[in-house]
Amino acid sequence: SSCHSVQAGNIPHSGPELYTAGERLQPDYMVEYIRNPQKFDPHIWMPKLELTDADIQKLTGYLVSMKQGDGK
């Protein structure tokens, strides 16, 4: 929540909004990006999170469920 907005109308501080992630991004991409963002851009601010595969799958499932206007 300090980097990304999850509801329309909230201004993200440094990262893109996530409330349309389910519409914009493919699940496989989300998994790999969450696992290692620097693989896609070595200079990205997004930190490499120490998450288990199960946690990454749960987070990806949540992001896939995000639809514009849902405000989850």
Residue pairs with C-beta under 8 A, 6 or more apart in sequence:
2 13
3 12
3 13
3 14
3 15
3 45
3 46
4 12
4 15
4 16
4 17
4 18
5 11
5 12
5 17
5 18
5 19
6 17
6 18
6 19
6 66
6 71
6 72
7 19
7 71
8 17
8 19
8 68
8 69
8 71
10 17
14 45
15 45
15 46
18 63
18 66
19 66
19 67
19 68
19 69
19 70
19 71
19 72
20 66
20 67
20 68
21 30
21 63
21 64
21 66
22 63
22 64
22 65
22 66
22 67
23 67
23 68
25 63
27 60
27 64
30 60
30 63
30 64
31 56
31 57
31 60
32 39
32 40
33 39
33 40
33 46
34 49
34 51
34 56
34 59
34 60
35 48
35 51
35 56
36 48
37 44
37 46
37 47
37 48
38 44
38 48
51 59
62 72
65 72
66 72
